[in-house]
Amino acid sequence: MASFIAGFVFAVGLVVADLTNPQTVMDFLDVLGDWNPSLLFVLVSAIITTHLGGKVIAPKKHNIAFAPPEHSSVDMKLICGSAIFGVGWGLAGYCPGPAVAGATLLQTKTWVFIVAMLVGMALVNFIFRCNSRSQSD
Amino acid sequence: MELLSPIVGGILIGLAASILFHFKGRIAGISGIVSGLIDPNKSGDKKWRLLFIFGILFGALVTMQLMPERRSVEIDGSLITMVLAGFLVGIGTRLGGGCTSGHGVCGMARMSTRSFVASVIFVSAAMLFVAISRHLY
């Protein structure tokens, strides 16, 4: 139930901030055009709230295992992956969260984006699985 | 530019991340949550992911009913652009281990070096790509 509520509140935030509109995102990314900094305000207020939220409510006292991201250092995978993601983001103005929330508008282009995204994710997951299998042999 | 909706939207996104972290001990990274759904290695771990995604869909539907102006979304890119963009976003977020929510919001809130590097790279790559595609071509 907590996951559902978290997803719900997350989507309310995305829609209120107008991130479900790729045009708003593109106007933020277009620094040489008529720059719209609104996404900067979204990011900063989200980061501050999450930071405070993490301080006020420590999951340790509820005995829930915190699942931290597995890797700990900056490597080529992180750098290349983020650059590839950035180009995809700049191409359509969609990142994963707004695309999923925007899917409710039932536009073909949004769904095409999501399916292609799932294919890309599955491809990388598959390659990682093959790699870890060949390393353990 | 209006300031209220980006700031309120950001606070809600941060609140959602705090709820997920507090009750589930999880990071609200949408690319990670979605890709875990199609990863056969994470078969025992799908329920909270599904609930979170349902929460996003339901939250977006309800909010767009209350804010009908958010329903008018015009997507510029062609179908082929959406395929390419989605594919790059899928590959990039898996390689880089996160997207705007996981690295940009949660990672930065935890003051993770990796997330800081990833965020600077994907925002720069996206801005550079938009600058080239909109203004130099």
Boltz contact constraints between the chains, C-beta under 6 A:
constraints:
  - contact:
      token1: [A, 2]
      token2: [B, 23]
      max_distance: 6.0
  - contact:
      token1: [A, 3]
      token2: [B, 24]
      max_distance: 6.0
  - contact:
      token1: [A, 3]
      token2: [B, 48]
      max_distance: 6.0
  - contact:
      token1: [A, 3]
      token2: [B, 51]
      max_distance: 6.0
  - contact:
      token1: [A, 3]
      token2: [B, 52]
      max_distance: 6.0
  - contact:
      token1: [A, 4]
      token2: [B, 51]
      max_distance: 6.0
  - contact:
      token1: [A, 4]
      token2: [B, 55]
      max_distance: 6.0
  - contact:
      token1: [A, 6]
      token2: [B, 16]
      max_distance: 6.0
  - contact:
      token1: [A, 6]
      token2: [B, 19]
      max_distance: 6.0
  - contact:
      token1: [A, 6]
      token2: [B, 20]
      max_distance: 6.0
  - contact:
      token1: [A, 7]
      token2: [B, 52]
      max_distance: 6.0
  - contact:
      token1: [A, 7]
      token2: [B, 55]
      max_distance: 6.0
  - contact:
      token1: [A, 7]
      token2: [B, 56]
      max_distance: 6.0
  - contact:
      token1: [A, 8]
      token2: [B, 55]
      max_distance: 6.0
  - contact:
      token1: [A, 8]
      token2: [B, 58]
      max_distance: 6.0
  - contact:
      token1: [A, 8]
      token2: [B, 59]
      max_distance: 6.0
  - contact:
      token1: [A, 9]
      token2: [B, 12]
      max_distance: 6.0
  - contact:
      token1: [A, 9]
      token2: [B, 15]
      max_distance: 6.0
  - contact:
      token1: [A, 9]
      token2: [B, 16]
      max_distance: 6.0
  - contact:
      token1: [A, 10]
      token2: [B, 13]
      max_distance: 6.0
  - contact:
      token1: [A, 10]
      token2: [B, 16]
      max_distance: 6.0
  - contact:
      token1: [A, 10]
      token2: [B, 56]
      max_distance: 6.0
  - contact:
      token1: [A, 11]
      token2: [B, 56]
      max_distance: 6.0
  - contact:
      token1: [A, 11]
      token2: [B, 59]
      max_distance: 6.0
  - contact:
      token1: [A, 11]
      token2: [B, 60]
      max_distance: 6.0
  - contact:
      token1: [A, 12]
      token2: [B, 12]
      max_distance: 6.0
  - contact:
      token1: [A, 12]
      token2: [B, 59]
      max_distance: 6.0
  - contact:
      token1: [A, 12]
      token2: [B, 63]
      max_distance: 6.0
  - contact:
      token1: [A, 13]
      token2: [B, 9]
      max_distance: 6.0
  - contact:
      token1: [A, 13]
      token2: [B, 12]
      max_distance: 6.0
  - contact:
      token1: [A, 13]
      token2: [B, 13]
      max_distance: 6.0
  - contact:
      token1: [A, 15]
      token2: [B, 60]
      max_distance: 6.0
  - contact:
      token1: [A, 15]
      token2: [B, 63]
      max_distance: 6.0
  - contact:
      token1: [A, 15]
      token2: [B, 64]
      max_distance: 6.0
  - contact:
      token1: [A, 15]
      token2: [B, 70]
      max_distance: 6.0
  - contact:
      token1: [A, 16]
      token2: [B, 5]
      max_distance: 6.0
  - contact:
      token1: [A, 16]
      token2: [B, 8]
      max_distance: 6.0
  - contact:
      token1: [A, 16]
      token2: [B, 9]
      max_distance: 6.0
  - contact:
      token1: [A, 17]
      token2: [B, 6]
      max_distance: 6.0
  - contact:
      token1: [A, 17]
      token2: [B, 9]
      max_distance: 6.0
  - contact:
      token1: [A, 21]
      token2: [B, 73]
      max_distance: 6.0
  - contact:
      token1: [A, 22]
      token2: [B, 75]
      max_distance: 6.0
  - contact:
      token1: [A, 29]
      token2: [B, 126]
      max_distance: 6.0
  - contact:
      token1: [A, 29]
      token2: [B, 127]
      max_distance: 6.0
  - contact:
      token1: [A, 29]
      token2: [B, 130]
      max_distance: 6.0
  - contact:
      token1: [A, 30]
      token2: [B, 130]
      max_distance: 6.0
  - contact:
      token1: [A, 30]
      token2: [B, 134]
      max_distance: 6.0
  - contact:
      token1: [A, 31]
      token2: [B, 127]
      max_distance: 6.0
  - contact:
      token1: [A, 32]
      token2: [B, 131]
      max_distance: 6.0
  - contact:
      token1: [A, 32]
      token2: [B, 135]
      max_distance: 6.0
  - contact:
      token1: [A, 38]
      token2: [B, 1]
      max_distance: 6.0
  - contact:
      token1: [A, 38]
      token2: [B, 6]
      max_distance: 6.0
  - contact:
      token1: [A, 41]
      token2: [B, 6]
      max_distance: 6.0
  - contact:
      token1: [A, 41]
      token2: [B, 7]
      max_distance: 6.0
  - contact:
      token1: [A, 42]
      token2: [B, 6]
      max_distance: 6.0
  - contact:
      token1: [A, 42]
      token2: [B, 9]
      max_distance: 6.0
  - contact:
      token1: [A, 42]
      token2: [B, 10]
      max_distance: 6.0
  - contact:
      token1: [A, 45]
      token2: [B, 7]
      max_distance: 6.0
  - contact:
      token1: [A, 45]
      token2: [B, 10]
      max_distance: 6.0
  - contact:
      token1: [A, 45]
      token2: [B, 11]
      max_distance: 6.0
  - contact:
      token1: [A, 46]
      token2: [B, 10]
      max_distance: 6.0
  - contact:
      token1: [A, 46]
      token2: [B, 13]
      max_distance: 6.0
  - contact:
      token1: [A, 46]
      token2: [B, 14]
      max_distance: 6.0
  - contact:
      token1: [A, 46]
      token2: [B, 105]
      max_distance: 6.0
  - contact:
      token1: [A, 47]
      token2: [B, 105]
      max_distance: 6.0
  - contact:
      token1: [A, 47]
      token2: [B, 108]
      max_distance: 6.0
  - contact:
      token1: [A, 47]
      token2: [B, 109]
      max_distance: 6.0
  - contact:
      token1: [A, 49]
      token2: [B, 11]
      max_distance: 6.0
  - contact:
      token1: [A, 49]
      token2: [B, 14]
      max_distance: 6.0
  - contact:
      token1: [A, 49]
      token2: [B, 15]
      max_distance: 6.0
  - contact:
      token1: [A, 50]
      token2: [B, 14]
      max_distance: 6.0
  - contact:
      token1: [A, 50]
      token2: [B, 17]
      max_distance: 6.0
  - contact:
      token1: [A, 50]
      token2: [B, 18]
      max_distance: 6.0
  - contact:
      token1: [A, 50]
      token2: [B, 105]
      max_distance: 6.0
  - contact:
      token1: [A, 50]
      token2: [B, 106]
      max_distance: 6.0
  - contact:
      token1: [A, 50]
      token2: [B, 109]
      max_distance: 6.0
  - contact:
      token1: [A, 51]
      token2: [B, 109]
      max_distance: 6.0
  - contact:
      token1: [A, 53]
      token2: [B, 18]
      max_distance: 6.0
  - contact:
      token1: [A, 57]
      token2: [B, 22]
      max_distance: 6.0
  - contact:
      token1: [A, 59]
      token2: [B, 22]
      max_distance: 6.0
  - contact:
      token1: [A, 59]
      token2: [B, 25]
      max_distance: 6.0
  - contact:
      token1: [A, 64]
      token2: [B, 25]
      max_distance: 6.0
  - contact:
      token1: [A, 65]
      token2: [B, 25]
      max_distance: 6.0
  - contact:
      token1: [A, 66]
      token2: [B, 25]
      max_distance: 6.0
  - contact:
      token1: [A, 67]
      token2: [B, 25]
      max_distance: 6.0
  - contact:
      token1: [A, 67]
      token2: [B, 26]
      max_distance: 6.0
  - contact:
      token1: [A, 74]
      token2: [B, 114]
      max_distance: 6.0
  - contact:
      token1: [A, 74]
      token2: [B, 117]
      max_distance: 6.0
  - contact:
      token1: [A, 77]
      token2: [B, 95]
      max_distance: 6.0
  - contact:
      token1: [A, 78]
      token2: [B, 96]
      max_distance: 6.0
  - contact:
      token1: [A, 78]
      token2: [B, 114]
      max_distance: 6.0
  - contact:
      token1: [A, 78]
      token2: [B, 118]
      max_distance: 6.0
  - contact:
      token1: [A, 81]
      token2: [B, 92]
      max_distance: 6.0
  - contact:
      token1: [A, 81]
      token2: [B, 95]
      max_distance: 6.0
  - contact:
      token1: [A, 81]
      token2: [B, 96]
      max_distance: 6.0
  - contact:
      token1: [A, 82]
      token2: [B, 96]
      max_distance: 6.0
  - contact:
      token1: [A, 82]
      token2: [B, 118]
      max_distance: 6.0
  - contact:
      token1: [A, 82]
      token2: [B, 121]
      max_distance: 6.0
  - contact:
      token1: [A, 82]
      token2: [B, 122]
      max_distance: 6.0
  - contact:
      token1: [A, 83]
      token2: [B, 121]
      max_distance: 6.0
  - contact:
      token1: [A, 83]
      token2: [B, 125]
      max_distance: 6.0
  - contact:
      token1: [A, 84]
      token2: [B, 88]
      max_distance: 6.0
  - contact:
      token1: [A, 84]
      token2: [B, 91]
      max_distance: 6.0
  - contact:
      token1: [A, 84]
      token2: [B, 92]
      max_distance: 6.0
  - contact:
      token1: [A, 85]
      token2: [B, 89]
      max_distance: 6.0
  - contact:
      token1: [A, 85]
      token2: [B, 92]
      max_distance: 6.0
  - contact:
      token1: [A, 85]
      token2: [B, 93]
      max_distance: 6.0
  - contact:
      token1: [A, 85]
      token2: [B, 96]
      max_distance: 6.0
  - contact:
      token1: [A, 85]
      token2: [B, 122]
      max_distance: 6.0
  - contact:
      token1: [A, 86]
      token2: [B, 122]
      max_distance: 6.0
  - contact:
      token1: [A, 86]
      token2: [B, 125]
      max_distance: 6.0
  - contact:
      token1: [A, 86]
      token2: [B, 126]
      max_distance: 6.0
  - contact:
      token1: [A, 87]
      token2: [B, 88]
      max_distance: 6.0
  - contact:
      token1: [A, 87]
      token2: [B, 125]
      max_distance: 6.0
  - contact:
      token1: [A, 87]
      token2: [B, 129]
      max_distance: 6.0
  - contact:
      token1: [A, 88]
      token2: [B, 85]
      max_distance: 6.0
  - contact:
      token1: [A, 88]
      token2: [B, 88]
      max_distance: 6.0
  - contact:
      token1: [A, 88]
      token2: [B, 89]
      max_distance: 6.0
  - contact:
      token1: [A, 88]
      token2: [B, 92]
      max_distance: 6.0
  - contact:
      token1: [A, 89]
      token2: [B, 126]
      max_distance: 6.0
  - contact:
      token1: [A, 90]
      token2: [B, 126]
      max_distance: 6.0
  - contact:
      token1: [A, 90]
      token2: [B, 129]
      max_distance: 6.0
  - contact:
      token1: [A, 90]
      token2: [B, 130]
      max_distance: 6.0
  - contact:
      token1: [A, 91]
      token2: [B, 81]
      max_distance: 6.0
  - contact:
      token1: [A, 91]
      token2: [B, 85]
      max_distance: 6.0
  - contact:
      token1: [A, 92]
      token2: [B, 77]
      max_distance: 6.0
  - contact:
      token1: [A, 92]
      token2: [B, 82]
      max_distance: 6.0
  - contact:
      token1: [A, 92]
      token2: [B, 85]
      max_distance: 6.0
  - contact:
      token1: [A, 95]
      token2: [B, 99]
      max_distance: 6.0
  - contact:
      token1: [A, 95]
      token2: [B, 100]
      max_distance: 6.0
  - contact:
      token1: [A, 96]
      token2: [B, 30]
      max_distance: 6.0
  - contact:
      token1: [A, 96]
      token2: [B, 31]
      max_distance: 6.0
  - contact:
      token1: [A, 96]
      token2: [B, 34]
      max_distance: 6.0
  - contact:
      token1: [A, 96]
      token2: [B, 99]
      max_distance: 6.0
  - contact:
      token1: [A, 97]
      token2: [B, 30]
      max_distance: 6.0
  - contact:
      token1: [A, 97]
      token2: [B, 101]
      max_distance: 6.0
  - contact:
      token1: [A, 100]
      token2: [B, 56]
      max_distance: 6.0
  - contact:
      token1: [A, 101]
      token2: [B, 56]
      max_distance: 6.0
  - contact:
      token1: [A, 101]
      token2: [B, 60]
      max_distance: 6.0
  - contact:
      token1: [A, 104]
      token2: [B, 57]
      max_distance: 6.0
  - contact:
      token1: [A, 104]
      token2: [B, 60]
      max_distance: 6.0
  - contact:
      token1: [A, 104]
      token2: [B, 61]
      max_distance: 6.0
  - contact:
      token1: [A, 105]
      token2: [B, 73]
      max_distance: 6.0
  - contact:
      token1: [A, 109]
      token2: [B, 75]
      max_distance: 6.0
  - contact:
      token1: [A, 109]
      token2: [B, 82]
      max_distance: 6.0
  - contact:
      token1: [A, 112]
      token2: [B, 79]
      max_distance: 6.0
  - contact:
      token1: [A, 112]
      token2: [B, 82]
      max_distance: 6.0
  - contact:
      token1: [A, 112]
      token2: [B, 83]
      max_distance: 6.0
  - contact:
      token1: [A, 113]
      token2: [B, 82]
      max_distance: 6.0
  - contact:
      token1: [A, 113]
      token2: [B, 86]
      max_distance: 6.0
  - contact:
      token1: [A, 116]
      token2: [B, 83]
      max_distance: 6.0
  - contact:
      token1: [A, 116]
      token2: [B, 86]
      max_distance: 6.0
  - contact:
      token1: [A, 116]
      token2: [B, 87]
      max_distance: 6.0
  - contact:
      token1: [A, 117]
      token2: [B, 86]
      max_distance: 6.0
  - contact:
      token1: [A, 117]
      token2: [B, 89]
      max_distance: 6.0
  - contact:
      token1: [A, 117]
      token2: [B, 90]
      max_distance: 6.0
  - contact:
      token1: [A, 118]
      token2: [B, 38]
      max_distance: 6.0
  - contact:
      token1: [A, 120]
      token2: [B, 87]
      max_distance: 6.0
  - contact:
      token1: [A, 120]
      token2: [B, 90]
      max_distance: 6.0
  - contact:
      token1: [A, 120]
      token2: [B, 91]
      max_distance: 6.0
  - contact:
      token1: [A, 121]
      token2: [B, 35]
      max_distance: 6.0
  - contact:
      token1: [A, 121]
      token2: [B, 90]
      max_distance: 6.0
  - contact:
      token1: [A, 121]
      token2: [B, 94]
      max_distance: 6.0
  - contact:
      token1: [A, 122]
      token2: [B, 38]
      max_distance: 6.0
  - contact:
      token1: [A, 124]
      token2: [B, 91]
      max_distance: 6.0
  - contact:
      token1: [A, 124]
      token2: [B, 94]
      max_distance: 6.0
  - contact:
      token1: [A, 124]
      token2: [B, 95]
      max_distance: 6.0
  - contact:
      token1: [A, 125]
      token2: [B, 39]
      max_distance: 6.0
